[in-house]
């Protein structure tokens, strides 16, 4: 970490067309009261990114937006407090060494429905996990039924890489649609962790990553503001009937299933899939965020059993509620069934915890509307109380309700 208060980029004032001198102030409290007094931000981070609004906070730290000074796109920066990361939530990277599991996972994962890691910095107190910022805002007047959805035939997802903690929805969306590019030239190699890091792997191969460029920018803003969340929970709450149409639900759910299938093929379980951990844009494109509770194993070996649960109680599977040892993959499928109920009906499938233990689904048409037989069949297969007979993620992905290629004429 830089000990100096200022990162000063100096230029020869005698040079032709020389730019003015700028000082990047690294005093952290100028950006957020979440930082302790007198804390100094990583100097290279300050020279590369301008911090903006606060987004949220959780068990390990907090999240802010920022923009890249040279490239101009917005990002989300998760400040992970090193001392708050428990022992089981660390991994050993072959090159850099010990890092939080979430950092390692997002550095290697490459899927269109999972938020990408763009950069990594650190100082003596924090890791700075720089991620893409996805989505666009919703408002009460926004009509989801006006969105023209693509056909439900889905492209096959690709298949790249691996622990636990209480998890909150920590990354939100901007008040206007962010301009994060599809390809990122700001990413630095993992070997430069003392300043910054990132790896993004297309398929099975990690490409050579480009050095980020430093540039001048506007001075720091004096005010500190909080940006509202625009996740799937908010999307559902602000829809006309507080639920999605079946066509919309199918489109959203198919993206989540693809992401989970991709993770499962690499031995990874998110373990806190819920509407608050899915950010969404105006075209119903979703991205899964917050891997603070994730776990990973060798996909070629038998999946282990776990005793501790760190997800969200409302999404906990029957075996977890019974305090039995559980496997991550079947428990993940259960959470998908609960999510599907919120998408289609706007409510939990279980009136009580006892109903959840018994796998007794109850959704009143008066409250949740009418759900098609195929959709209910899929939900029931996800919410099978017996984890051994519960559908696998591959079986869910192949279910007729998701593989239908017929576009509905009306989305209302």
C-alpha positions in Angstrom: 0.0 0.0 0.0 1.2 3.5 -0.8 2.0 5.6 2.4 1.6 8.9 0.6 -1.7 10.8 0.8 -1.5 11.7 -2.8 -0.7 10.0 -6.0 0.8 12.7 -8.2 1.1 12.2 -11.9 3.7 14.8 -13.1 4.2 16.0 -16.6 6.9 18.1 -18.1 5.3 21.6 -18.2 7.7 22.6 -21.0 6.5 19.9 -23.3 4.2 20.9 -26.1 0.5 20.5 -25.3 1.5 19.3 -21.8 -1.6 18.4 -19.7 -2.2 20.1 -16.4 -0.9 18.5 -13.1 -3.4 16.4 -11.2 -3.3 14.9 -7.7 -5.4 11.8 -6.9 -6.2 12.0 -3.3 -6.1 8.5 -1.7 -7.8 9.5 1.6 -10.4 6.8 1.8 -12.9 8.7 4.0 -13.4 11.2 1.2 -15.3 8.4 -0.6 -17.2 6.6 2.1 -17.6 6.6 5.9 -17.4 2.8 5.7 -13.6 3.2 5.6 -11.8 3.8 8.9 -10.3 7.2 9.7 -6.9 8.0 8.0 -7.0 4.9 5.8 -5.2 5.4 2.5 -6.4 3.6 -0.6 -4.1 1.7 -2.9 -2.4 4.4 -5.0 -2.6 2.5 -8.3 -6.3 1.9 -7.8 -6.9 5.6 -7.2 -5.0 6.4 -10.4 -7.1 3.9 -12.4 -10.6 4.2 -10.9 -12.7 7.1 -9.5 -15.0 5.9 -6.7 -18.6 7.1 -6.9 -21.6 5.8 -5.0 -22.2 3.3 -2.2 -24.2 0.2 -3.2 -24.5 -2.0 -0.2 -22.7 -3.9 2.5 -22.5 -7.4 3.9 -20.6 -9.7 6.2 -17.2 -9.3 4.6 -17.3 -5.7 3.5 -19.1 -3.2 1.3 -19.6 -2.3 -2.4 -19.2 1.0 -4.3 -19.4 2.0 -7.9 -16.5 3.5 -9.7 -15.5 4.5 -13.3 -12.4 3.7 -15.1 -10.5 6.9 -15.6 -9.2 6.0 -19.1 -11.9 3.8 -20.6 -14.8 5.6 -19.0 -17.0 2.5 -18.1 -18.6 2.0 -14.7 -17.7 -0.9 -12.4 -18.7 -2.2 -9.0 -15.9 -2.4 -6.4 -16.3 -4.8 -3.5 -14.0 -4.0 -0.6 -13.4 -7.3 1.2 -12.2 -6.8 4.8 -9.3 -9.2 5.2 -9.8 -9.8 8.9 -13.5 -10.7 8.5 -12.9 -13.5 5.9 -13.2 -16.7 7.9 -10.6 -19.5 7.6 -12.8 -21.7 5.4 -13.4 -18.9 2.9 -9.8 -18.8 1.6 -8.2 -20.6 -1.3 -4.6 -21.1 -2.4 -3.9 -19.6 -5.9 -1.0 -21.3 -7.7 0.7 -17.9 -8.6 -0.3 -15.4 -5.9 -1.0 -17.5 -2.9 -3.8 -17.2 -0.4 -6.9 -15.3 -1.5 -10.6 -15.2 -0.6 -12.5 -18.0 -2.4 -14.8 -15.4 -4.0 -11.8 -13.6 -5.6 -10.3 -16.8 -7.0 -13.6 -18.0 -8.4 -14.6 -14.8 -10.1 -11.1 -14.4 -11.5 -11.6 -17.7 -13.5 -15.3 -18.0 -14.1 -16.4 -17.0 -17.6 -20.2 -17.1 -18.2 -22.5 -14.5 -19.7 -24.9 -14.8 -16.7 -22.2 -14.5 -14.0 -20.7 -11.2 -13.0 -17.1 -10.9 -14.2 -14.0 -9.9 -12.2 -12.1 -7.1 -14.0 -9.4 -6.1 -11.6 -8.0 -6.8 -8.1 -6.1 -4.5 -5.8 -5.2 -4.7 -2.1 -3.9 -2.8 0.8 -3.2 -3.8 4.4 -7.0 -3.9 5.3 -8.9 -4.7 2.1 -8.9 -6.6 -1.1 -10.6 -4.5 -3.9 -12.6 -6.8 -6.1 -13.5 -4.8 -9.2 -16.4 -6.3 -11.1 -18.5 -5.5 -14.1 -21.6 -3.4 -13.3 -24.7 -4.9 -15.0 -28.2 -3.8 -15.5 -30.6 -0.8 -15.8 -33.1 0.7 -13.4 -36.8 -0.1 -12.9 -39.6 2.2 -11.9 -43.2 1.7 -11.0 -44.4 2.8 -14.4 -42.2 0.3 -16.2 -44.2 -2.5 -17.8 -42.4 -5.8 -18.0 -45.0 -7.1 -20.4 -43.9 -4.6 -23.0 -40.5 -6.3 -23.4 -40.2 -8.4 -26.5 -38.6 -11.6 -25.3 -36.5 -13.8 -27.5 -37.6 -17.4 -28.3 -37.1 -19.8 -25.5 -34.6 -22.0 -27.3 -31.4 -21.4 -25.3 -27.8 -21.6 -26.5 -25.8 -24.3 -24.7 -23.6 -22.8 -22.1 -19.9 -23.3 -22.1 -18.2 -25.2 -19.4 -14.4 -23.1 -16.6 -13.6 -23.4 -12.6 -13.5 -23.2 -6.4 -16.1 -21.3 1.7 -18.8 -20.3 3.1 -20.1 -17.3 4.8 -23.3 -15.4 5.6 -24.1 -13.6 2.4 -26.0 -10.5 1.5 -27.0 -8.9 -1.8 -23.9 -6.7 -2.1 -23.8 -5.5 -5.7 -26.5 -3.3 -7.1 -27.1 -1.4 -10.3 -26.6 2.2 -11.3 -29.3 4.8 -11.8 -28.6 4.7 -15.5 -27.5 1.8 -17.7 -23.7 1.2 -17.2 -21.3 1.3 -20.0 -19.2 -1.7 -19.0 -17.7 -3.1 -22.2 -17.9 -6.7 -23.3 -14.1 -7.0 -23.5 -11.9 -5.6 -20.8 -8.5 -4.1 -21.5 -8.1 -2.9 -17.9 -7.3 -6.4 -16.5 -3.9 -7.1 -15.0 -2.1 -10.4 -14.5 -2.5 -12.2 -11.1 1.2 -11.9 -10.5 0.7 -8.1 -10.0 -1.5 -8.6 -7.0 0.3 -5.9 -5.0 -1.2 -3.4 -7.4 -4.0 -5.1 -9.3 -5.1 -8.4 -10.7 -7.6 -10.3 -12.8 -8.0 -13.4 -14.9 -10.9 -14.0 -17.2 -11.0 -17.4 -19.0 -12.8 -18.0 -22.2 -13.7 -21.7 -22.2 -10.7 -23.6 -20.8 -8.0 -21.2 -21.7 -6.7 -18.1 -19.8 -5.7 -15.5 -22.3 -2.8 -13.1 -21.8 -4.3 -10.0 -20.1 -3.6 -6.5 -21.0 -2.1 -3.8 -18.7 -4.4 -1.1 -17.7 -3.5 2.5 -18.6 -3.4 5.4 -16.2 -4.8 8.7 -17.1 -6.0 12.0 -15.8 -9.5 12.5 -14.5 -11.8 14.9 -12.8 -11.1 15.7 -9.1 -12.8 13.8 -6.3 -16.4 14.6 -5.6 -17.0 16.0 -2.1 -20.5 14.3 -1.6 -21.1 10.7 -0.7 -24.3 9.2 -2.1 -26.1 5.8 -1.9 -27.2 4.2 -5.2 -30.4 2.1 -5.1 -30.5 -1.6 -5.8 -31.9 -2.9 -9.1 -31.9 -6.7 -8.6 -34.5 -9.3 -9.5 -36.3 -8.8 -6.2 -37.0 -5.2 -7.0 -37.9 -6.2 -10.6 -40.6 -8.6 -9.3 -41.8 -6.2 -6.6 -42.3 -3.4 -9.2 -44.1 -5.5 -11.8 -47.8 -5.0 -12.2 -48.8 -8.2 -10.4 -45.7 -8.6 -8.3 -44.7 -11.6 -10.4 -43.5 -12.2 -13.9 -45.5 -13.6 -16.8 -44.7 -17.3 -17.5 -42.8 -16.3 -20.7 -40.7 -13.8 -18.7 -40.2 -16.2 -15.8 -39.0 -18.9 -18.3 -36.5 -16.6 -19.9 -35.1 -15.4 -16.6 -35.0 -18.9 -15.0 -33.4 -20.4 -18.0 -30.4 -18.0 -17.6 -30.1 -18.9 -14.0 -30.2 -22.6 -14.8 -27.5 -22.2 -17.4 -25.3 -20.4 -14.9 -25.8 -23.1 -12.3 -25.2 -25.8 -14.8 -21.9 -24.2 -15.8 -20.8 -23.8 -12.2 -21.8 -27.4 -11.3 -19.8 -28.8 -14.3 -16.8 -27.2 -12.6 -17.6 -28.4 -9.1 -18.8 -25.0 -7.9 -21.9 -24.3 -5.9 -23.0 -20.7 -5.3 -25.0 -21.6 -2.2 -26.9 -18.4 -1.9 -29.0 -18.1 -5.1 -31.9 -15.8 -4.6 -33.6 -12.9 -6.3 -31.4 -10.4 -4.4 -28.3 -12.0 -5.8 -29.4 -11.7 -9.4 -29.0 -8.3 -11.1 -31.1 -7.6 -14.1 -31.4 -5.1 -17.0 -34.3 -3.8 -19.0 -34.1 -6.7 -21.4 -34.4 -9.3 -18.5 -30.7 -10.3 -18.9 -29.5 -11.5 -15.6 -26.1 -12.0 -13.9 -25.4 -13.9 -10.7 -23.5 -12.0 -8.1 -22.0 -12.4 -4.6 -20.0 -15.6 -4.3 -19.2 -15.0 -0.6 -20.9 -18.4 0.3 -19.5 -20.4 -2.7 -17.7 -23.6 -2.4 -15.8 -25.6 -5.0 -14.4 -29.2 -5.3 -12.9 -31.3 -8.0 -15.8 -32.1 -10.3 -14.2 -35.5 -11.1 -14.4 -36.6 -7.5 -17.4 -37.5 -5.3 -19.2 -34.5 -4.0 -18.6 -33.9 -0.2 -21.2 -33.5 2.5 -21.4 -30.3 4.6 -22.7 -29.6 8.1 -22.8 -25.8 8.2 -25.3 -23.7 6.2 -24.6 -20.1 5.3 -27.2 -19.3 2.7 -30.6 -17.7 3.2 -33.1 -19.5 5.4 -36.1 -19.0 3.1 -34.2 -20.9 0.4 -32.9 -23.7 2.6 -33.6 -27.2 1.5 -35.5 -29.8 3.4 -32.4 -31.7 4.5 -30.8 -28.5 5.7 -33.9 -27.5 7.7 -33.7 -31.0 9.3 -30.1 -30.2 10.2 -28.8 -33.2 8.3 -25.5 -33.3 6.4 -26.1 -32.1 2.9 -24.5 -31.9 -0.5 -24.2 -28.6 -2.2 -25.6 -29.6 -5.7 -29.0 -30.9 -4.6 -29.4 -28.0 -2.1 -28.7 -25.7 -5.0 -31.5 -27.3 -7.1 -33.9 -26.7 -4.2 -33.1 -23.0 -4.2 -33.9 -22.9 -7.9 -37.4 -24.3 -7.1 -38.0 -21.6 -4.5 -36.7 -19.0 -7.0 -39.1 -20.3 -9.6 -42.0 -19.9 -7.3 -41.1 -16.2 -6.6 -40.8 -15.6 -10.4 -44.1 -17.2 -11.3 -46.2 -16.4 -8.2 -44.4 -13.7 -6.3 -44.5 -15.8 -3.1 -42.7 -18.6 -1.4 -43.9 -22.1 -2.3 -44.1 -23.0 1.4 -46.4 -21.2 3.9 -44.4 -22.6 6.8 -41.0 -24.1 7.6 -42.9 -27.4 8.3 -44.2 -27.3 4.7 -40.7 -26.8 3.4 -39.4 -29.8 5.4 -42.2 -31.9 4.0 -41.8 -30.5 0.5 -45.5 -29.5 0.6 -46.0 -26.8 -2.1 -49.0 -24.6 -1.6 -49.6 -21.7 -4.1 -53.1 -20.2 -4.1 -54.2 -19.1 -7.6 -55.9 -16.2 -5.9 -52.5 -15.0 -4.7 -50.0 -16.4 -7.1 -52.1 -16.7 -10.3 -52.4 -19.7 -12.5 -49.2 -21.7 -13.2 -49.0 -24.1 -16.1 -48.8 -27.8 -15.5 -45.3 -28.0 -17.0 -44.0 -25.2 -14.8 -45.5 -26.8 -11.7 -43.9 -30.1 -12.7 -40.5 -28.5 -12.9 -41.0 -26.7 -9.5 -42.0 -30.0 -7.9 -38.9 -31.8 -9.3 -36.7 -29.1 -7.8 -38.5 -29.2 -4.4 -38.5 -32.9 -3.9 -38.0 -33.4 -0.2 -35.7 -36.4 -0.9 -32.4 -35.1 -2.1 -31.5 -38.4 -3.7 -34.5 -38.4 -6.0 -34.5 -34.6 -6.5 -33.8 -33.5 -10.1 -30.2 -32.8 -11.0 -29.3 -29.5 -12.7 -28.8 -31.3 -16.0 -32.3 -32.8 -15.7 -33.7 -29.3 -14.9 -32.0 -27.9 -17.9 -33.5 -30.5 -20.2 -37.0 -30.1 -18.8 -39.7 -29.5 -21.4 -40.8 -26.2 -19.8 -37.3 -24.8 -20.5 -36.6 -26.4 -23.8 -39.7 -25.3 -25.5 -38.9 -23.4 -28.7 -42.3 -21.8 -29.1 -42.4 -18.1 -28.5 -45.6 -16.9 -26.9 -47.6 -14.4 -28.9 -48.4 -12.4 -25.8 -46.2 -11.7 -22.8 -48.9 -10.0 -20.7 
